[in-house]
Amino acid sequence: MRVKTFEAATMKEALAMIKQEMGEDASIVSNKTKKRTLANGAKETYYEITAAVDEEPQPEPSMPIKPDGVYALRPPLAPGANKRHAHGHPHVPAQPPVNIPAQAPRPAPPKAHHEPQQPAWAPAKPTPKPAPPPPPTPSKPDVDLQPIRRELLEIKGAMEALKEQDARNSSILSELDQLKSMLSRLQKHGLPGIPHQMPPALLGLYSDLVANDVDPMTAVRLCEYTQRALSDQGGEDNVDPDKVRLFMRRVISNFIPVAAPIQLDPNKVQVAALIGPTGVGKTTTIAKLAAFAKVNLKQKVALLTMDTFHMGGADLLQQHAQALEVPIHVIITAEDLKNALHFYQDRSLVLIDTPGHQQRETARLDQLGAFLQALPQVEAHLVLPATAKPRDLAEIAQRFERLRPDRLIFTKLDETCTYGPILSTLVRVKRPISYLGTGPEIPQDIELATSKRIADLILPPAQVHQ
């Protein structure tokens, strides 16, 4: 038996396919109505019919040939035709004579080989019984792979169509993704919507700012200031996107307050203290500043450490002091700090390393504030990691506000790929930025902060296509 599944759009077509391939004797095994999705996304209903047919060969009766060449059925045998006489010969019934017209003589048939006949007195040989036929082996239905091949071809065609469409509309898809991200961020932060009259070029820059983790409200303000600057320059409609980016970079530069580097005078000591939470790189930054002042500027430097709360807190700075061949002094009380500063009056730069403070260590933070307030000539730099989230940076800046920091230093720029939190923190804290830590190497991985450098991090310049 052969079993096969057919698929067609209508029942009539399916039955025609079954009749054509399997013949009139095929029988319907199952009938299902299904749906599938075409390559263009439309739905299609089709019929799936399983049919079966018995293909075992049937014995055909021998048919005599009439004289005129027409096949005729042989007359049925008379009753008892298969019985034998006592002598073992079959009984052949008499048949009426058939008039056969004269025909051309035919060649004599080859002589048949006859087995020797038994004598009449011999007993009749028993007729051997035929061997029972072997049990029928159940035929396995043929596995029809045509539907699977058809589905694979449809999937392949759909994937190729999607690739072609993506290649043609890549710019549109990119803009839609940016707008989607922009709207989700606005919805998450509950911010006011972007003005509808904002040109598309500014909308794209807004998406770039938000993708760089700039606070959405700050990004909206930058877009508004840029739009105003474009209007003052003679219009904002159909403006070149590169020109819009250039104007926004100028606006960002104006947003960033930048402090001058630590001013060194050979005739006067300059004292700078680095404050901030634990693990932001205060000790390493002090080593970089000390190495730059001594090696590059040829100035006398001294190091003070107040980090006696943590195990091994002063050991790292001690190693840097030995490598730079500069003196180091451990401060425990406010009186020790005054004496050390008086002792190092001949130095151009004295750098103070303070212990890191966690969020709940308010008592130690107040003690550090009392030390710094007793020395009004100390310049306090709040060290912040560029890897922190905007909300964490805002919380750190608020916690250290009681120490009244003069400037900000951002470290670990090499450990992040988004620099928007730097701009958001500068806008929120309203303190100038002095230095940028760009890596762990001493002293080369520190640079003076500039508004252009920050603008390059927040909104890189347009790429020049050659």
Secondary structure by P-SEA (a helix, b strand, c coil): cbbbbbbcccaaaaaaaaaaccccccccccccccccccccbbbbbbbbbbbbbbccbbbbcbbbbccccbbbbcccccccccccccccbbbbccccccccccccccccccccccccccccccccccccccccccccccccccccaaaaaaaaaaaaaaaaaaaaaaaacaaaaaaaaaaaaaaaaaaaaccccccccccaaaaaaaaaaaaacccaaaaaaaaaaaaaaaaaacccccccaaaaaaaaaaaaaaabbbbccccccccbbbbbbbbbcccccaaaaaaaaaaaaacccbbbbbbbbccccccccaaaaaaaaaaacbbbbbbccaaaaaaaaaaaccccbbbbbbbbbcccaaaaaaaaaaaaaacccbbbbbbbbccccaaaaaaaaaaaccccccbbbbcccccccccaaaaaaaaaacbbbcbbbccccccccbbbbcaaaaaaaacccccccc
